[in-house]
Amino acid sequence: MVKKIKKNEGRIYSIIGLICGIIGLIVAPVIFGPVALILGLIARKKGDKKFGLWVAILGGLDIVLSIIIFIYLLSILPSYLSTAPA
C-alpha cells in the first residue's frame, strides 16, 4: 500500500521556513538562510511544491545576503584596523 502525502504536511515546513527566511532578512541571514532553504526543499518533497519553492528561494537570498555582508565587512576591516588606537 502506497502512503499518500498530504499537502498540509508540506505546508507546515513551508510556513516555518518562511518565518526563518523573514527573520534571516532582518537579523541573521547566515543562520536562518540555510534553515529556510532546507525547510523549503523538504516542503517541496512533502507535497507543497509552489510555496516550498518560494521559501527555498528566500533562503537562497538570505545566503547571498550573508555572503555580501561578509565581503563588505572584509573590505572595511583593513581601514578599521589601520585607524584603531594602539
SULKAVEN-V552862 format. One line per field, one symbol per residue. ss: DSSP state (H for helix, E for strand, C for the rest). phi: phi as a letter, one per 40 degrees, with the letter a starting at -180 (. if undefined). burial: b if it has 16 or more other C-alpha atoms within 10 Angstrom, else e. A space follows every 10 residues. Layout:
ss = ???
phi = ???
burial = ???
//
This chain:
ss = CCCCCCHHHH HHHHHHHHHH HHHHHHCCHH HHHHHHHHHH HHHHHHCCHH HHHHHHHHHH HHHHHHHHHH HHHHHHHHHH HHHCCC
phi = .ccccccccc cccccccccc ccccccbbcc cccccccccc cccccchccc cccccccccc cccccccccc cccccccccc cccccc
burial = eeeeeeeeeb bbbbbbbbeb bbbbbeebbb bbbbbbbbbb bbbbebbbbe bbbbbbbbbb bbbebbeeee eeeeeeeeee eeeeee
//
